[in-house]
Amino acid sequence: METFAQASGQHLNLHKTCLLPLGTTSPTLPDSLGGIPIRSHATTLGITFANESMQRRERDQQQGAQQAPHPFMQALEQVHGDEREQLRASHRWARRDLGARHNEAWEALRGHLRATRPPPSLKLSATASCTEGGGCGGRSWPLAPS
């Protein structure tokens, strides 16, 4: 390109220049040649030129990199599974314990209610008035059956 520049007086603008290989390319193609980057496509005067085999290889490399699992993914999944099982076991134990405590409290309450039940011979007929508490239109409500 230096000979061309001396003969024509035209020089390459290296900041805007790239090399576009034509045809099938070697898999060991370097990233640049003589300081000029090698690309799979180039646009000049609004027209885009592309090397399809290079673009396909670049796309396959990007997809391969995206599809490859992270090196720690398997270890992370194992730890997550172990912790999930420990949490489930803890929840099962807590539910059994809570159920047992609920049953104990229920039986204690039933026992208390049975022990404090008034005898059947006692008849209650007390009433309460809403006017004492303010409102209700002066109605009376029975507190217990008579």
Disulfide bonds with the S-S distance in Angstrom:
none
